[in-house]
Amino acid sequence: MKRVKKAIFLVAGMGTRFLPATKAQPKEMLPIVDKPVVQFLVEEAVDSGIEEIIFVTGRGKRAIEDHFDYAIELEQSLKKSGKKELLKVIREISSLAKFSYVRQKEPKGTGDAVLCASHLVNNEPVAVIFGDDLIFSKTPCLKQMIKIFEKYQDPVIAVEAVPKKEVFKYGVVEALQIEKRIFEIKSIVEKPSVKKAPSNLIIVGRHIFTPEVFEEIKKIKPSKKEEIMLTDALKNFLKRRPIYGYQFMGDHYDCGTKIGFLKANIAYGLSHKETKNELKKYLKTIK
């Protein structure tokens, strides 16, 4: 059994829903209080045992690479100013993991983005993390999923129950529950109507793939929009191997939406030592 020690981060999206804020900076670098979204995701991966992180980026994403690189001038300035705690925080960021970067040259879908990193995976199981989905949990979500993968040795997808009226926004699974929080996925439907949705279990941006999934992605023909969709590859994979859905423990925030981003800021702000007391007081004044 090979250990999951690599993760692919899909961060090539243009972030059009956050314009004009994302005109000159990646949406993944938007802050949750004082830390960018992407750093939360990296820390989750590292706390789950991931050693190597592969970012699939696009144009205008250089700030992500800079964030996880050394900042010599900044470190020297903090050292000179005697700001030892901040210096420690900054240095730790660049030492979290081994980082690699590949670029998706054109927006050709999530399947194409995953394939951009395939040459760095080396026939190993790998985690795939989407840049929008932030999950606050006592045990990191990915760590929970790795435990399930180690038991079943087949792909694992994070799922979450939502109100049925909201399923049209997401990929939805038809699944049979086999253990507490664990489902065997039977089919996947991308953004179904409320009436045709097979369940209210949606796919969240955490996956663990085996090498065979990459082979299925390579077989997919581009859609009319010239996109290679990950969902299509997973549907084909299901014809010969199981995929498991795991209903994770934790609070999920879709930071690809304005309301999800705002909720994440409030949730984290209420736990942050510098902001929690004043924020609680302020929220009580809002009518």
Buried (B, 14 or more C-beta within 10 A) or exposed (E): EEEBBBBBBBBBBBBEBBEEEBEEBBBBBBEBBEBBBBBBBBBBBBEBBBBBBBBBBBEBBEBBEEBBEEBEEEBEEBEEEEEEEBBEEBEEBBEBBEBBBBEBEEBBBBBBBBBBBBEBBEEBBBBBBBBBBBBBBEEBBBBBBBEBBBEBEBBBBBBBEBEEEEBBEBBBBBBEEEEEEBBBBBEBBEEBEEEEBBBBBBBBBBBBBBBEBBEBBEEBEEEEEEBBBBBBBBBBBBEEEBBBBBBBEBEBBBBBBEEBBEBBBBBBBBEBEEBEEEBEEEEEEEE
